Amino acid sequence: MPLVTMNEILPAARRAGRAVGAFNAANYETAVAVIQAAEAEKSPVILQLYSRLFGNGKAEALGGLLIRLAQKCSQPVALHLDHGENLEQVRNALDWGYTSIMLDGSRLPLAENAAVTAEAVRLAHAAGASAEGEIGHVAMGDDTALTDVEHACQFAAETGVDALAISIGTAHGYYPSTPKLDLERCRQIGERLPGLPLVLHGGTGTPLDEVQKAIACGIAKINVATEFQHAFLKAVQADLAAAEGKFTPIDKFMDGPTAVCVEHLRRLIRAFAL
């Protein structure tokens, strides 16, 4: 089916008290795994690429492939720029056929974040796409800044974002210890912004029972990158070791790691659907 925007899947997910998985692909195999998991679970998905791939040419090259995969899927698929660094990346994503973008200004002062995000929203809407912003800051090797409830409301009003990423205690990558989510903060933001899908970044390693409690507070999109891509790499490593140096055509070899990733994603999709 044709690609969709996040507006065609996230508001319905929030109303139903469930969340849509947003999974970061980086090559053909990880992208196929997302599509196959969506088909198997009969669930919408968000197929996203990290901003680094928009700075090294890979997002443009992969874009056509991802669009074709999504169009052959029977389930709704949104194609998303994750953690866009600047407006140039936003414009490029839209020009290359991505149906959703995120401009991550979370390290900026509130007013600057709101201004640049509002411009990204304007560009996305003009192209018929959806837009995500972030208020507060989910750690990426730096310090976390939990989202202020009033700032979240102000940011949403000033930017017109279609989905709002909030910081409630998660972090990107693996955790050194089990995180504790500020579910009360999430509940307050969800109650103040009842029609706006909220986004949880840092899904890797976050206890699923805590994730499900956050979904009940308004989280409708959950990002997972590190554990998904690591599952792929570990499967490749294990199969290479098992081959003991014997040659297997790459296309056949990759079927095994892809299947491992599909099962990993299916478990997450089921958990997010409660």
BABA-733605 format. One line per field, with one value per residue: x, y, z of N, C-alpha, C in turn; residue in three letters; residue number from 1. Coordinates in pm, whole numbers. Example, Ala and Ser with C-alpha at 12.3 -4.5 7.8 and 13.67 -1.06 7.14 Angstrom:
n_xx: c(1319 1285);
n_yy: c(-569 -225);
n_zz: c(780 708);
ca_xx: c(1230 1367);
ca_yy: c(-450 -106);
ca_zz: c(780 714);
c_xx: c(1320 1290);
c_yy: c(-330 3);
c_zz: c(780 787);
resn: c(ala ser);
resi: c(1 2);
***
This chain:
n_xx: c(84 36 285 241 176 281 60 -148 -145 -59 -238 -469 -360 -295 -552 -652 -503 -254 75 288 557 873 1133 1482 1633 1921 2021 1949 1865 1788 1581 1401 1338 1184 959 867 805 596 406 367 259 43 38 75 382 671 926 1245 1529 1840 1978 2249 2280 2172 2363 2571 2504 2376 2104 1968 2030 1922 1659 1484 1472 1355 1107 993 981 803 574 499 411 140 53 19 291 516 774 1056 1261 1492 1585 1670 1923 1932 1773 1836 1868 1605 1473 1597 1513 1239 1240 1338 1137 1056 807 774 924 1175 1288 1543 1580 1647 1867 1890 1814 1480 1322 1467 1464 1189 1146 1305 1200 933 965 1055 825 654 770 743 461 389 480 313 372 441 543 778 883 1109 1103 1260 1530 1644 1895 2195 2454 2512 2387 2065 1767 1483 1146 972 643 486 646 628 361 362 552 429 208 329 472 319 361 317 368 510 813 912 1098 1136 1301 1428 1703 1924 2063 2236 2160 2345 2238 1915 1659 1443 1130 970 671 457 511 485 215 94 169 46 -223 -255 -214 -412 -484 -253 -10 238 593 830 1163 1464 1406 1547 1628 1463 1246 973 732 729 733 481 318 376 267 -2 -25 -17 188 254 428 718 1059 1309 1634 1917 1913 1782 1946 2175 2091 2083 2358 2473 2352 2461 2730 2721 2636 2845 3052 2954 2973 3237 3435 3357 3226 2928 2680 2615 2350 2200 2315 2236 1971 1926 2012 1829 1583 1606 1595 1337 1176 1252 1154 882 810 840 652 414 421 400 148 -3);
n_yy: c(-118 239 461 603 887 976 1082 933 701 729 899 737 515 623 689 434 335 215 159 242 77 218 166 158 121 23 -92 -313 -563 -512 -335 -495 -675 -518 -470 -733 -811 -635 -728 -991 -946 -798 -517 -159 17 221 301 396 611 702 1029 1047 898 1066 1245 1124 1032 786 773 886 707 470 541 504 224 165 290 138 -116 -56 11 -234 -362 -486 -355 -35 186 423 640 768 1040 1027 1206 1445 1676 1934 2189 2146 1869 1799 1911 1761 1499 1519 1582 1343 1165 1078 1038 1151 1350 1429 1702 1754 1960 1954 2006 2274 2608 2668 2857 2877 2611 2576 2757 2662 2409 2467 2572 2343 2188 2342 2307 2030 1994 2141 1972 1764 1588 1449 1570 1551 1664 1741 1794 1884 1657 1355 1149 1111 990 1207 1439 1381 1573 1613 1643 1943 1999 2230 2350 2160 2187 2451 2433 2252 2403 2623 2515 2330 2056 1716 1495 1442 1412 1321 1352 1124 981 783 670 686 396 128 70 145 65 -49 157 403 506 824 814 960 1218 1174 1105 1349 1519 1385 1414 1689 1729 1591 1513 1474 1263 1113 1055 802 795 596 320 83 -172 -73 -163 -367 -369 -120 39 -23 89 356 383 372 623 793 765 697 627 440 436 221 127 55 -209 -356 -333 -443 -703 -795 -781 -959 -1196 -1225 -1255 -1496 -1679 -1662 -1769 -2028 -2117 -2170 -2066 -2152 -2086 -1904 -1783 -1437 -1339 -1562 -1618 -1400 -1445 -1582 -1407 -1201 -1326 -1370 -1107 -1037 -1193 -1080 -817 -871 -956 -717 -550 -678 -640 -361 -323 -394);
n_zz: c(0 -37 103 431 646 980 1096 1009 1152 1423 1590 1606 1732 1982 2078 2107 2309 2266 2117 1839 1690 1617 1419 1365 1068 870 650 370 481 751 704 556 757 931 770 722 982 1039 855 951 1205 1141 1166 1180 1112 1181 981 1016 961 1096 1160 1090 857 674 637 511 265 249 320 106 -100 1 18 -210 -221 30 6 -198 -74 132 -11 -111 108 301 520 693 649 764 659 803 907 1158 1442 1308 1222 1126 922 657 636 686 463 260 325 279 7 -92 -59 192 440 683 938 1184 1363 1570 1817 2079 2238 2236 2368 2494 2340 2098 2015 1975 1766 1545 1519 1457 1201 1069 1092 933 680 650 657 432 240 263 464 795 1123 1389 1711 1983 2329 2633 2701 2579 2682 2491 2526 2673 2919 3060 3031 3194 3076 3115 3224 3167 2975 2773 2692 2599 2394 2218 2139 2012 1801 1654 1619 1509 1657 1975 2126 2446 2752 2998 3159 3013 2801 2518 2361 2542 2888 3189 3427 3542 3419 3573 3506 3490 3540 3636 3550 3277 3268 3343 3131 2921 2994 2975 2708 2537 2276 2135 2002 2198 2223 2289 2322 2325 2359 2378 2596 2795 3051 2960 3097 3217 2989 2886 3083 3035 2782 2845 2948 2736 2548 2214 2016 1988 1996 1877 1840 1899 2026 1832 1599 1709 1757 1496 1427 1613 1533 1277 1348 1496 1300 1118 1271 1301 1040 1000 829 578 253 186 -30 -14 -20 56 302 457 510 750 975 918 968 1244 1336 1256 1430 1672 1646 1616 1872 2013 1885 1955 2231 2249 2159 2368);
ca_xx: c(0 119 338 154 244 253 -75 -245 -137 -35 -355 -554 -293 -311 -691 -674 -418 -142 182 345 702 952 1255 1587 1702 2045 2056 1836 1818 1713 1457 1312 1292 1075 842 817 743 467 317 336 176 -68 51 150 516 746 1059 1317 1674 1903 2026 2384 2267 2136 2483 2675 2452 2309 1958 1918 2043 1829 1522 1405 1451 1261 975 941 946 683 460 460 361 -6 26 66 432 565 919 1081 1393 1504 1682 1726 2015 1915 1667 1881 1832 1459 1439 1642 1425 1112 1266 1368 1017 1022 674 774 1057 1196 1395 1578 1642 1633 1983 1882 1720 1341 1274 1534 1411 1054 1152 1355 1104 817 999 1056 684 599 822 682 320 380 509 217 435 420 663 799 981 1145 1118 1339 1635 1675 2041 2265 2592 2523 2296 1922 1690 1344 1055 885 507 443 723 572 238 401 622 330 125 407 532 223 413 220 407 600 903 933 1203 1081 1396 1495 1825 1957 2165 2219 2166 2435 2151 1775 1604 1314 1058 886 540 368 538 425 69 55 183 -58 -353 -258 -211 -486 -496 -121 68 366 695 931 1293 1539 1333 1637 1655 1365 1157 849 618 733 692 336 258 390 168 -130 -23 -21 294 197 539 833 1177 1405 1742 2037 1894 1743 2064 2267 2039 2129 2503 2501 2312 2564 2852 2699 2630 2980 3127 2904 3014 3377 3513 3302 3158 2786 2644 2571 2204 2150 2365 2163 1835 1921 2007 1704 1476 1624 1546 1191 1118 1277 1060 745 788 823 525 307 427 355 3 -65);
ca_yy: c(0 360 511 690 974 935 1127 830 584 756 941 621 432 686 674 294 298 131 236 191 66 292 87 217 34 80 -163 -388 -669 -459 -278 -606 -731 -432 -493 -868 -814 -567 -821 -1105 -902 -717 -394 -49 40 338 261 523 617 801 1147 1026 846 1179 1325 1050 988 657 788 910 584 372 590 438 86 162 325 22 -218 -12 7 -373 -412 -473 -276 104 212 560 647 879 1091 1023 1300 1537 1770 2070 2202 2088 1728 1793 1935 1647 1386 1543 1573 1204 1083 1040 1090 1205 1398 1483 1798 1742 2079 1938 2061 2420 2674 2643 2944 2838 2480 2595 2828 2577 2299 2521 2581 2206 2149 2412 2241 1897 2005 2188 1857 1658 1494 1475 1619 1524 1746 1691 1894 1807 1593 1215 1142 1040 1002 1330 1441 1386 1684 1571 1740 2023 1986 2356 2369 2071 2247 2570 2388 2194 2511 2712 2447 2253 1922 1608 1400 1511 1329 1374 1286 1082 894 689 718 610 293 39 133 85 6 -44 292 421 608 919 793 1068 1328 1133 1114 1490 1571 1322 1473 1827 1725 1466 1474 1471 1142 1133 964 756 759 514 198 -30 -210 -20 -273 -358 -335 25 93 -38 190 484 383 406 767 874 734 629 590 396 419 115 122 -18 -354 -415 -346 -535 -837 -829 -803 -1082 -1310 -1238 -1308 -1636 -1760 -1667 -1865 -2162 -2154 -2215 -2024 -2199 -1981 -1906 -1660 -1337 -1328 -1675 -1605 -1295 -1487 -1620 -1288 -1128 -1398 -1342 -971 -1038 -1245 -979 -707 -918 -954 -578 -500 -733 -575 -223 -325 -433);
ca_zz: c(0 -39 229 508 741 1118 1131 970 1240 1565 1668 1631 1832 2114 2121 2141 2421 2223 2055 1715 1695 1519 1420 1284 973 819 527 313 568 866 651 525 884 980 685 746 1116 1025 786 1037 1317 1088 1244 1120 1166 1134 935 1024 945 1183 1088 1036 722 589 619 438 136 253 328 -29 -176 56 14 -313 -178 142 -46 -272 25 203 -102 -130 236 315 640 681 682 751 641 896 945 1303 1502 1210 1286 1075 823 530 639 674 321 181 352 210 -137 -127 -47 330 471 818 978 1319 1383 1711 1873 2225 2309 2226 2459 2458 2232 1974 1979 1923 1638 1437 1502 1387 1059 1018 1080 817 561 640 622 293 154 293 558 937 1190 1532 1780 2116 2435 2726 2621 2609 2675 2384 2570 2750 3032 3037 3087 3194 3015 3201 3175 3107 2852 2672 2641 2524 2273 2128 2085 1927 1686 1575 1589 1501 1761 2067 2205 2580 2831 3128 3228 2923 2736 2398 2380 2656 3020 3286 3529 3501 3434 3638 3431 3564 3480 3677 3457 3151 3283 3344 2995 2842 3028 2927 2561 2514 2135 2070 2027 2263 2171 2384 2267 2419 2389 2402 2734 2889 3088 2883 3182 3232 2861 2876 3170 2965 2674 2906 2979 2614 2452 2098 1927 2068 1913 1912 1741 1938 2047 1703 1514 1774 1732 1362 1428 1687 1450 1173 1412 1531 1179 1062 1352 1270 904 1011 714 451 179 156 -100 83 -14 135 439 529 545 891 1061 896 1039 1387 1359 1242 1554 1776 1626 1641 2017 2055 1832 2039 2363 2236 2135 2495);
c_xx: c(88 172 236 240 214 113 -181 -240 -125 -158 -449 -493 -310 -453 -720 -589 -307 -36 231 497 767 1094 1357 1655 1830 2090 1933 1778 1739 1583 1356 1256 1176 947 782 751 606 365 272 241 55 -76 117 287 570 888 1143 1467 1729 1967 2165 2378 2223 2255 2591 2624 2372 2157 1897 1920 1943 1684 1435 1373 1345 1119 914 900 816 560 411 405 210 -45 76 211 461 717 968 1229 1399 1616 1751 1806 1991 1806 1708 1847 1681 1419 1478 1549 1294 1129 1284 1250 983 891 665 915 1057 1310 1424 1654 1649 1753 1982 1797 1579 1296 1337 1484 1274 1058 1197 1261 980 844 1003 914 623 643 756 537 301 404 411 270 402 552 661 901 1009 1163 1165 1447 1659 1824 2090 2415 2618 2420 2150 1864 1544 1253 972 744 460 517 669 447 268 463 523 247 202 457 430 271 299 246 515 682 929 1039 1148 1172 1462 1623 1849 2068 2135 2235 2273 2360 2006 1717 1472 1243 975 747 440 386 473 274 23 62 72 -195 -365 -262 -283 -495 -364 -48 204 463 796 1057 1368 1466 1421 1658 1559 1267 1021 728 612 689 540 262 265 291 32 -140 -19 90 234 303 657 949 1267 1509 1853 2014 1855 1865 2168 2222 2084 2277 2539 2462 2412 2689 2837 2698 2766 3065 3085 2949 3158 3457 3462 3222 3008 2755 2579 2420 2144 2192 2279 2021 1824 1917 1879 1590 1485 1567 1394 1126 1138 1175 917 714 765 688 409 303 372 203 -75 -155);
c_yy: c(124 394 600 786 922 977 1024 707 618 805 826 530 492 668 531 248 201 219 165 187 143 235 142 112 103 14 -240 -487 -617 -394 -388 -667 -650 -461 -632 -880 -746 -659 -933 -1067 -822 -584 -284 -36 172 291 389 505 730 913 1129 979 954 1270 1254 991 860 670 813 781 478 411 519 294 78 194 206 -89 -182 -23 -135 -435 -390 -389 -132 120 359 555 778 911 1100 1117 1388 1647 1914 2071 2148 1939 1710 1809 1816 1527 1401 1531 1428 1110 1034 1109 1150 1247 1433 1582 1797 1866 2074 1988 2214 2478 2661 2726 2907 2704 2496 2660 2738 2460 2346 2533 2442 2155 2213 2342 2104 1905 2052 2074 1742 1553 1533 1509 1589 1623 1687 1808 1822 1741 1452 1195 1059 1050 1131 1325 1449 1513 1645 1683 1811 2023 2115 2383 2281 2131 2369 2531 2332 2302 2597 2646 2377 2114 1820 1500 1466 1411 1397 1292 1254 981 789 752 633 509 206 115 66 20 25 97 290 536 696 914 901 1189 1298 1147 1259 1550 1514 1381 1616 1834 1599 1421 1455 1340 1176 1023 931 717 677 387 79 -53 -153 -132 -259 -328 -185 94 87 60 328 494 422 554 854 850 651 587 555 366 309 109 26 -168 -425 -436 -440 -679 -886 -865 -932 -1205 -1334 -1303 -1457 -1724 -1768 -1768 -2008 -2209 -2202 -2185 -2070 -2088 -2009 -1778 -1561 -1330 -1441 -1661 -1508 -1335 -1520 -1501 -1207 -1194 -1376 -1204 -964 -1084 -1147 -866 -749 -916 -811 -523 -551 -666 -432 -215 -364 -555);
c_zz: c(0 100 298 590 882 1160 1097 1058 1388 1643 1701 1736 1971 2164 2168 2259 2386 2158 1929 1730 1582 1524 1321 1198 927 689 479 414 687 821 620 654 941 901 712 883 1112 959 879 1150 1274 1163 1163 1184 1112 1106 932 1008 1030 1100 1028 891 623 565 540 306 139 255 192 -110 -129 37 -88 -277 -69 97 -119 -176 94 116 -126 -3 244 435 621 728 661 742 702 909 1096 1349 1396 1278 1244 967 686 526 625 528 235 200 276 58 -181 -104 91 368 610 855 1127 1311 1533 1756 2024 2304 2311 2339 2406 2339 2098 1923 1914 1784 1524 1413 1426 1237 996 998 956 688 541 595 478 194 177 387 702 1004 1339 1586 1916 2212 2559 2642 2671 2582 2556 2413 2645 2862 2988 3099 3079 3142 3121 3142 3105 2977 2739 2609 2554 2390 2172 2061 1985 1799 1596 1539 1589 1604 1846 2148 2339 2653 2968 3198 3142 2868 2613 2428 2501 2787 3107 3402 3483 3522 3511 3568 3523 3501 3520 3586 3321 3157 3277 3203 2907 2868 2976 2774 2514 2369 2064 2101 2088 2219 2281 2306 2371 2458 2421 2552 2837 2922 3021 2970 3208 3103 2847 2966 3105 2850 2728 2942 2854 2514 2339 1995 2014 1975 1967 1802 1785 1950 1919 1616 1575 1756 1594 1363 1502 1608 1338 1231 1443 1407 1110 1139 1319 1133 899 884 580 385 165 80 -2 94 67 280 520 567 694 985 1042 972 1190 1420 1349 1372 1668 1766 1652 1791 2066 2009 1916 2175 2356 2212 2260 2477);
resn: c(met pro leu val thr met asn glu ile leu pro ala ala arg arg ala gly arg ala val gly ala phe asn ala ala asn tyr glu thr ala val ala val ile gln ala ala glu ala glu lys ser pro val ile leu gln leu tyr ser arg leu phe gly asn gly lys ala glu ala leu gly gly leu leu ile arg leu ala gln lys cys ser gln pro val ala leu his leu asp his gly glu asn leu glu gln val arg asn ala leu asp trp gly tyr thr ser ile met leu asp gly ser arg leu pro leu ala glu asn ala ala val thr ala glu ala val arg leu ala his ala ala gly ala ser ala glu gly glu ile gly his val ala met gly asp asp thr ala leu thr asp val glu his ala cys gln phe ala ala glu thr gly val asp ala leu ala ile ser ile gly thr ala his gly tyr tyr pro ser thr pro lys leu asp leu glu arg cys arg gln ile gly glu arg leu pro gly leu pro leu val leu his gly gly thr gly thr pro leu asp glu val gln lys ala ile ala cys gly ile ala lys ile asn val ala thr glu phe gln his ala phe leu lys ala val gln ala asp leu ala ala ala glu gly lys phe thr pro ile asp lys phe met asp gly pro thr ala val cys val glu his leu arg arg leu ile arg ala phe ala leu);
resi: c(1 2 3 4 5 6 7 8 9 10 11 12 13 14 15 16 17 18 19 20 21 22 23 24 25 26 27 28 29 30 31 32 33 34 35 36 37 38 39 40 41 42 43 44 45 46 47 48 49 50 51 52 53 54 55 56 57 58 59 60 61 62 63 64 65 66 67 68 69 70 71 72 73 74 75 76 77 78 79 80 81 82 83 84 85 86 87 88 89 90 91 92 93 94 95 96 97 98 99 100 101 102 103 104 105 106 107 108 109 110 111 112 113 114 115 116 117 118 119 120 121 122 123 124 125 126 127 128 129 130 131 132 133 134 135 136 137 138 139 140 141 142 143 144 145 146 147 148 149 150 151 152 153 154 155 156 157 158 159 160 161 162 163 164 165 166 167 168 169 170 171 172 173 174 175 176 177 178 179 180 181 182 183 184 185 186 187 188 189 190 191 192 193 194 195 196 197 198 199 200 201 202 203 204 205 206 207 208 209 210 211 212 213 214 215 216 217 218 219 220 221 222 223 224 225 226 227 228 229 230 231 232 233 234 235 236 237 238 239 240 241 242 243 244 245 246 247 248 249 250 251 252 253 254 255 256 257 258 259 260 261 262 263 264 265 266 267 268 269 270 271 272 273 274);
***
